[in-house]
Amino acid sequence: MTSDRSHGPDGHRTGPLILTEDVELLDDLLRLCAAAGAEPEVHHSVPERKGSWEDAPMVLVGDDAAARCRGATRRRGVMLVGKDQDDPEVWRRAVEIGADCVLRLPDAENWLVDRIADAVEGVGRPALTVGVIGGRGGAGASTLACALAVTAARAGRRTMLVDGDPLGGGLDVLLGGEQVEGRRWPDFAASKGRVAGGALEESLPFLHDLRVLSWDRGDSVVVRPEAMRSVLAAARRRGGVVVVDLPRRVDEAMAEALAQVDLGLLVVPAELRAVAAAGRVASAVGMVLQDLRAVVRGPYAVGLDEQWIADALRLPLAGELPPEPRLSEAQESGAPPGSRVRGPLAAFCAAFWEQALAGDGSVTA
């Protein structure tokens, strides 16, 4: 029996190489591959076709097939898999085929699903993830989050915009795409296990060259902390940049989001009451997120400037958010924030990304 289902429509391998004649074990491994969003190639022993063994993202060798794999080219990513918990010879067989590890099912199922998904998607540099938070209601955090995402996508970066605020009205509306088909938060709210990054990306609405995970216009849905963690982890694995519009309250789901944010931007209107409110938000967020910076938005109350506000909040100053003339009129006509290439909002965002992604991609203060 030989089943070659290892390549997707673009010709690239989409799953691991499985070597076994054990029908029960094969059924389990196929189930785990499906859970990871992978389509494997199945053989009884090391394939004769050149490249199958060497090029597979990972190789899962059943206990029954170990002897038939002796002498195969040594490579990384080989795992010896079985179901017998008390087999004293398993480590000897693992050494003979150069396996990286020995896995016993069902105990290792969750771990193996994660490793299969990692191997299929590739584990490169994770996305730079930026969280945007309003210092008070109406601060303009959603507008800035959309503008950051639009600007990043326009520069050719792989971009995902995640609406983390269920009371914000939906970022797809700000982008003029509330009617665009695709999955939204209610489809992921109860997720417990791993979410495949590629499947997530392909399922979301595609607007202005970026992917958007937003809310629908149905009843309020509670996103489980596990779902927030799984979805953002999947988004980060795709690389590029992820922008998350975050609520001001720090509940369990937001704490999970903040744990995956590299850099936070706190948008603060330049007035005393807003600074006082932003101070409380900064205190709560700062307990989870180490790198939080102030973005100050005018007009300024008498006696205030951006540096004074940042100092009062004890935060680094990320910059002054300039006013965007006719922003409301542009949004009513379907143009998203940041769409005016030469507008002050787009210029602010472009300068931010240039600094944040400078050099080797590390975030600089």
C-alpha positions as semicolon CSV with decimal commas, in nm:
position;residue;x (nm);y (nm);z (nm)
1;M;0,000;0,000;0,000
2;T;0,129;0,344;-0,098
3;S;-0,068;0,663;-0,065
4;D;0,089;0,983;-0,193
5;R;-0,117;1,273;-0,061
6;S;0,175;1,486;0,042
7;H;0,145;1,776;-0,198
8;G;-0,106;2,056;-0,215
9;P;-0,228;2,238;-0,526
10;D;0,087;2,449;-0,538
11;G;0,311;2,143;-0,545
12;H;0,450;2,188;-0,195
13;R;0,448;1,911;0,063
14;T;0,168;1,955;0,313
15;G;0,225;1,675;0,564
16;P;0,463;1,428;0,726
17;L;0,584;1,092;0,597
18;I;0,424;0,800;0,785
19;L;0,585;0,454;0,776
20;T;0,377;0,168;0,921
21;E;0,172;-0,139;0,841
22;D;-0,008;-0,128;1,175
23;V;-0,365;-0,039;1,075
24;E;-0,468;0,077;1,422
25;L;-0,161;0,295;1,461
26;L;-0,206;0,435;1,110
27;D;-0,566;0,531;1,190
28;D;-0,445;0,721;1,497
29;L;-0,170;0,902;1,307
30;L;-0,405;0,999;1,024
31;R;-0,647;1,138;1,281
32;L;-0,370;1,345;1,443
33;C;-0,254;1,473;1,105
34;A;-0,609;1,581;1,026
35;A;-0,626;1,765;1,358
36;A;-0,307;1,951;1,262
37;G;-0,437;2,036;0,915
38;A;-0,182;1,811;0,743
39;E;-0,213;1,557;0,461
40;P;0,053;1,286;0,504
41;E;0,227;1,049;0,268
42;V;0,195;0,686;0,384
43;H;0,433;0,396;0,309
44;H;0,514;0,056;0,458
45;S;0,888;0,126;0,459
46;V;1,141;0,383;0,341
47;P;1,018;0,499;-0,002
48;E;1,230;0,413;-0,301
49;R;1,142;0,739;-0,471
50;K;1,429;0,982;-0,419
51;G;1,350;1,272;-0,190
52;S;1,050;1,138;-0,003
53;W;1,247;1,040;0,308
54;E;1,489;1,332;0,293
55;D;1,243;1,612;0,209
56;A;0,946;1,530;0,432
57;P;0,892;1,797;0,701
58;M;0,894;1,512;0,955
59;V;0,892;1,131;0,955
60;L;0,669;0,922;1,183
61;V;0,798;0,565;1,201
62;G;0,571;0,305;1,356
63;D;0,724;0,047;1,592
64;D;0,645;-0,223;1,338
65;A;0,843;-0,043;1,063
66;A;1,158;0,043;1,259
67;A;1,354;-0,260;1,139
68;R;1,273;-0,172;0,778
69;C;1,417;0,178;0,827
70;R;1,767;0,068;0,932
71;G;2,027;0,209;0,697
72;A;1,813;0,500;0,583
73;T;1,988;0,837;0,551
74;R;2,018;1,002;0,890
75;R;1,812;1,318;0,921
76;R;1,640;1,534;1,179
77;G;1,267;1,510;1,247
78;V;1,235;1,131;1,271
79;M;1,006;1,010;1,550
80;L;0,944;0,650;1,655
81;V;0,576;0,609;1,742
82;G;0,395;0,321;1,910
83;K;0,124;0,227;2,156
84;D;0,300;-0,028;2,376
85;Q;0,380;0,155;2,700
86;D;0,601;-0,127;2,838
87;D;0,825;-0,212;2,541
88;P;1,185;-0,240;2,677
89;E;1,339;-0,249;2,327
90;V;1,193;0,077;2,200
91;W;1,499;0,291;2,276
92;R;1,733;0,051;2,100
93;R;1,517;0,070;1,786
94;A;1,508;0,448;1,812
95;V;1,888;0,467;1,819
96;E;1,915;0,231;1,521
97;I;1,707;0,459;1,298
98;G;1,839;0,788;1,438
99;A;1,505;0,897;1,583
100;D;1,491;1,231;1,764
101;C;1,243;1,098;2,017
102;V;1,011;0,812;2,112
103;L;0,637;0,876;2,138
104;R;0,376;0,658;2,304
105;L;0,011;0,704;2,213
106;P;-0,233;0,815;2,339
107;D;-0,023;1,002;2,600
108;A;0,172;1,205;2,344
109;E;-0,120;1,289;2,114
110;N;-0,152;1,659;2,199
111;W;0,223;1,714;2,179
112;L;0,242;1,535;1,845
113;V;-0,040;1,738;1,693
114;D;0,151;2,056;1,780
115;R;0,474;1,921;1,630
116;I;0,300;1,812;1,308
117;A;0,143;2,155;1,268
118;D;0,477;2,326;1,334
119;A;0,651;2,109;1,076
120;V;0,386;2,166;0,811
121;E;0,362;2,542;0,860
122;G;0,731;2,595;0,915
123;V;0,859;2,759;1,230
124;G;1,027;3,080;1,123
125;R;1,036;3,421;1,284
126;P;0,698;3,482;1,451
127;A;0,496;3,787;1,355
128;L;0,573;4,113;1,527
129;T;0,257;4,154;1,731
130;V;0,141;4,502;1,828
131;G;-0,147;4,565;2,065
132;V;-0,338;4,895;2,056
133;I;-0,534;5,007;2,363
134;G;-0,739;5,317;2,431
135;G;-0,650;5,518;2,740
136;R;-1,020;5,597;2,765
137;G;-1,330;5,535;2,562
138;G;-1,321;5,705;2,223
139;A;-0,945;5,755;2,232
140;G;-0,902;5,639;1,873
141;A;-0,738;5,302;1,938
142;S;-0,944;5,117;1,676
143;T;-0,866;5,384;1,418
144;L;-0,494;5,353;1,488
145;A;-0,508;4,971;1,483
146;C;-0,673;4,974;1,141
147;A;-0,431;5,234;1,006
148;L;-0,131;5,034;1,128
149;A;-0,261;4,721;0,956
150;V;-0,349;4,899;0,632
151;T;-0,007;5,067;0,620
152;A;0,179;4,740;0,686
153;A;-0,016;4,557;0,417
154;R;0,040;4,836;0,166
155;A;0,416;4,797;0,224
156;G;0,389;4,430;0,122
157;R;0,402;4,274;0,467
158;R;0,189;3,974;0,556
159;T;-0,063;4,136;0,789
160;M;-0,343;4,020;1,015
161;L;-0,571;4,253;1,209
162;V;-0,740;4,101;1,514
163;D;-1,035;4,266;1,686
164;G;-0,993;4,180;2,053
165;D;-1,269;4,412;2,176
166;P;-1,617;4,254;2,158
167;L;-1,781;4,589;2,241
168;G;-1,602;4,786;1,971
169;G;-1,853;4,739;1,692
170;G;-1,630;4,535;1,462
171;L;-1,313;4,638;1,281
172;D;-1,452;4,500;0,956
173;V;-1,698;4,792;0,965
174;L;-1,412;5,041;0,992
175;L;-1,255;4,872;0,692
176;G;-1,581;4,882;0,497
177;G;-1,605;4,502;0,479
178;E;-1,886;4,395;0,707
179;Q;-2,051;4,217;0,412
180;V;-1,736;4,033;0,304
181;E;-1,758;3,658;0,356
182;G;-1,526;3,484;0,599
183;R;-1,510;3,352;0,952
184;R;-1,543;3,577;1,254
185;W;-1,488;3,545;1,629
186;P;-1,804;3,343;1,706
187;D;-1,657;3,065;1,488
188;F;-1,348;3,046;1,712
189;A;-1,481;3,157;2,051
190;A;-1,501;2,807;2,200
191;S;-1,179;2,669;2,050
192;K;-0,976;2,460;2,292
193;G;-0,706;2,294;2,085
194;R;-0,450;2,421;1,841
195;V;-0,562;2,634;1,547
196;A;-0,368;2,583;1,224
197;G;-0,219;2,913;1,109
198;G;-0,272;2,852;0,739
199;A;-0,633;2,746;0,785
200;L;-0,700;3,050;1,005
201;E;-0,551;3,289;0,754
202;E;-0,738;3,145;0,458
203;S;-1,072;3,146;0,641
204;L;-1,076;3,515;0,735
205;P;-1,215;3,806;0,531
206;F;-0,954;3,960;0,300
207;L;-0,975;4,340;0,296
208;H;-0,724;4,596;0,169
209;D;-0,457;4,325;0,127
210;L;-0,483;4,203;0,486
211;R;-0,672;3,940;0,683
212;V;-0,923;4,054;0,946
213;L;-1,062;3,864;1,243
214;S;-1,354;4,068;1,366
215;W;-1,694;4,028;1,531
216;D;-2,024;3,973;1,361
217;R;-2,343;4,165;1,429
218;G;-2,504;3,882;1,628
219;D;-2,545;3,839;2,000
220;S;-2,246;3,896;2,226
221;V;-2,010;3,598;2,243
222;V;-1,759;3,527;2,517
223;V;-1,416;3,429;2,384
224;R;-1,259;3,165;2,605
225;P;-0,901;3,240;2,717
226;E;-0,790;2,917;2,548
227;A;-0,942;3,036;2,221
228;M;-0,768;3,373;2,239
229;R;-0,436;3,199;2,306
230;S;-0,480;2,947;2,023
231;V;-0,595;3,200;1,763
232;L;-0,321;3,454;1,833
233;A;-0,055;3,183;1,845
234;A;-0,173;3,064;1,502
235;A;-0,164;3,419;1,367
236;R;0,188;3,475;1,501
237;R;0,319;3,155;1,343
238;R;0,239;3,293;0,997
239;G;0,502;3,565;1,036
240;G;0,479;3,926;0,918
241;V;0,286;4,153;1,152
242;V;-0,024;4,109;1,367
243;V;-0,214;4,410;1,500
244;V;-0,456;4,352;1,789
245;D;-0,719;4,605;1,893
246;L;-0,754;4,544;2,267
247;P;-1,022;4,642;2,520
248;R;-0,935;4,854;2,823
249;R;-1,041;4,592;3,077
250;V;-0,794;4,315;3,162
251;D;-0,989;3,990;3,190
252;E;-0,856;3,637;3,136
253;A;-0,893;3,650;2,757
254;M;-0,716;3,986;2,733
255;A;-0,438;3,859;2,961
256;E;-0,385;3,574;2,713
257;A;-0,369;3,827;2,430
258;L;-0,127;4,053;2,614
259;A;0,101;3,756;2,681
260;Q;0,156;3,727;2,305
261;V;0,192;4,098;2,230
262;D;0,547;4,221;2,168
263;L;0,469;4,589;2,195
264;G;0,168;4,782;2,322
265;L;0,053;5,129;2,217
266;L;-0,166;5,317;2,464
267;V;-0,359;5,592;2,282
268;V;-0,409;5,891;2,513
269;P;-0,606;6,206;2,427
270;A;-0,423;6,514;2,551
271;E;-0,655;6,612;2,836
272;L;-0,622;6,564;3,212
273;R;-0,917;6,330;3,261
274;A;-0,796;6,110;2,977
275;V;-0,447;6,098;3,130
276;A;-0,596;5,995;3,465
277;A;-0,801;5,719;3,300
278;A;-0,503;5,607;3,093
279;G;-0,297;5,578;3,410
280;R;-0,534;5,313;3,544
281;V;-0,529;5,124;3,214
282;A;-0,148;5,140;3,199
283;S;-0,121;5,006;3,554
284;A;-0,338;4,703;3,475
285;V;-0,186;4,632;3,134
286;G;0,169;4,679;3,262
287;M;0,125;4,384;3,497
288;V;0,124;4,156;3,190
289;L;0,289;4,353;2,908
290;Q;0,644;4,477;2,962
291;D;0,675;4,703;2,655
292;L;0,391;4,956;2,668
293;R;0,431;5,298;2,505
294;A;0,220;5,611;2,492
295;V;0,075;5,755;2,174
296;V;-0,061;6,102;2,244
297;R;-0,347;6,245;2,040
298;G;-0,432;6,616;2,028
299;P;-0,577;6,870;2,047
300;Y;-0,389;6,959;2,364
301;A;-0,537;7,102;2,680
302;V;-0,362;7,413;2,810
303;G;-0,027;7,331;2,967
304;L;0,001;6,978;2,827
305;D;0,233;6,834;2,565
306;E;0,310;6,480;2,454
307;Q;0,625;6,437;2,661
308;W;0,458;6,563;2,978
309;I;0,178;6,309;2,928
310;A;0,417;6,021;2,866
311;D;0,618;6,117;3,174
312;A;0,300;6,139;3,384
313;L;0,211;5,786;3,275
314;R;0,571;5,668;3,328
315;L;0,574;5,528;2,975
316;P;0,809;5,574;2,680
317;L;0,666;5,808;2,417
318;A;0,594;5,630;2,089
319;G;0,491;5,954;1,922
320;E;0,221;6,210;1,865
321;L;-0,078;6,093;1,663
322;P;-0,157;6,375;1,420
323;P;-0,514;6,470;1,326
324;E;-0,638;6,335;0,994
325;P;-0,849;6,591;0,808
326;R;-1,181;6,458;0,674
327;L;-1,123;6,113;0,827
328;S;-1,493;6,060;0,902
329;E;-1,597;6,154;0,549
330;A;-1,338;5,917;0,403
331;Q;-1,464;5,629;0,619
332;E;-1,823;5,695;0,516
333;S;-1,714;5,656;0,154
334;G;-1,548;5,321;0,232
335;A;-1,185;5,433;0,268
336;P;-1,024;5,278;0,579
337;P;-0,802;5,470;0,825
338;G;-0,451;5,503;0,686
339;S;-0,560;5,466;0,324
340;R;-0,441;5,815;0,228
341;V;-0,080;5,736;0,146
342;R;0,037;6,093;0,203
343;G;-0,193;6,161;0,494
344;P;-0,054;6,230;0,843
345;L;-0,200;5,908;0,988
346;A;-0,036;5,691;0,722
347;A;0,292;5,878;0,772
348;F;0,281;5,815;1,146
349;C;0,216;5,444;1,091
350;A;0,486;5,408;0,825
351;A;0,741;5,570;1,057
352;F;0,633;5,340;1,340
353;W;0,680;5,025;1,130
354;E;1,015;5,144;1,000
355;Q;1,142;5,174;1,355
356;A;0,970;4,865;1,497
357;L;1,093;4,642;1,214
358;A;1,439;4,799;1,183
359;G;1,748;4,584;1,150
360;D;1,689;4,222;1,234
361;G;1,323;4,274;1,311
362;S;1,364;4,335;1,683
363;V;1,152;4,603;1,845
364;T;1,341;4,916;1,938
365;A;1,233;5,171;2,192
